[in-house]
Amino acid sequence: MSTPIRFYSFPLSGHAHRVKLMLSLLDLPHEVIDVDLPGGQHKQPPFLALNPRGQVPVIVDGDVVLYDSTAILVYLARRYGGEQWLPSDAVAAARVQQFLSLASGEIFEGPNRVRLAKLFKRELDYGLALDKTLGLLALLETHLDGRSFLAADHATIADVACYGYIAHVQEGGVALAPYAHVRAWLARVEALPGFVAMPVSPHALAA
Ligand SMILES: N[C@@H](CCC(=O)N[C@@H](CS)C(=O)NCC(=O)O)C(=O)O
């Protein structure tokens, strides 16, 4: 690789953390560019030229510009990671995809939104987001009973995609104590070589 990957991020973004974690697990040289989300930098033309959806994360790798966290995980795994992170076998790949969809669906609607409500005081239906979060955690608790990782017997991008918002769900007012299998899975992800944590929000520390 000639030049480092440019990674447009925001420190407290769980979506951006997926990319940060993958870059670190793969030990890929990269340059982090923090985007001023509170200041609206992501809705200005220079950033919209990179991502017309006006969101982080974005990566620029040579002439490849990509947005959307799970799409970026697919790219990094295929280009730099090999079979382990995203298998090519039809069934194994589909099992990974099930959890990328979960990350963009239920995790977005549940753990992401309870955290948005509590930490960032976003006006949204907290009760609905909480219901979705509890349903999701129950589903994961059952799924992880007897499994080490989400989509294979080793870590894949499914685990990378799902980790951050589940690990930080307590910032959204949801306790992880009742979910022993989920907590054991989080610990297994945290033990991976190259693991990097998502920062705890100063608001959460003050609460
Ligand atoms: N589907 C996108 C969602 C990204 C997303 O929601 N990013 C948030 C930060 S966590 C953002 O940039 N929000 C600003 C906005 O939507 O205006 C992904 O997976 O990357």
The ligand as a Tripos MOL2 file, in Angstrom:
@<TRIPOS>MOLECULE
LIG
   20    19     1     0     0
SMALL
NO_CHARGES

@<TRIPOS>ATOM
      1 N1        -25.6160    3.4580    7.4420 N.3       1 LIG1
      2 C1        -24.5450    4.3350    7.8390 C.3       1 LIG1
      3 C2        -24.9860    5.1470    9.0420 C.3       1 LIG1
      4 C3        -23.9020    6.1460    9.4560 C.3       1 LIG1
      5 C4        -24.3910    7.1290   10.4920 C.2       1 LIG1
      6 O1        -25.5560    7.1440   10.9250 O.2       1 LIG1
      7 N2        -23.4610    8.0030   10.9020 N.am      1 LIG1
      8 C5        -23.7830    9.0210   11.8530 C.3       1 LIG1
      9 C6        -22.7460    9.0830   12.9600 C.3       1 LIG1
     10 S1        -22.8890    7.6650   14.0030 S.3       1 LIG1
     11 C7        -23.7880   10.3520   11.1400 C.2       1 LIG1
     12 O2        -22.8720   10.6830   10.4170 O.2       1 LIG1
     13 N3        -24.8530   11.1030   11.3800 N.am      1 LIG1
     14 C8        -25.0190   12.3930   10.8070 C.3       1 LIG1
     15 C9        -26.2620   12.4800    9.9810 C.2       1 LIG1
     16 O3        -26.8860   11.4440    9.6670 O.co2     1 LIG1
     17 O4        -26.6350   13.6060    9.6630 O.co2     1 LIG1
     18 C10       -23.2860    3.5260    8.1370 C.2       1 LIG1
     19 O5        -23.4020    2.3240    8.4520 O.co2     1 LIG1
     20 O6        -22.1780    4.0650    8.0070 O.co2     1 LIG1
@<TRIPOS>BOND
     1     1     2 1
     2     2     3 1
     3     2    18 1
     4     3     4 1
     5     4     5 1
     6     5     6 2
     7     5     7 1
     8     7     8 1
     9     8     9 1
    10     8    11 1
    11     9    10 1
    12    11    12 2
    13    11    13 1
    14    13    14 1
    15    14    15 1
    16    15    16 2
    17    15    17 1
    18    18    19 2
    19    18    20 1
@<TRIPOS>SUBSTRUCTURE
     1 LIG1         1 GROUP 0 **** ****
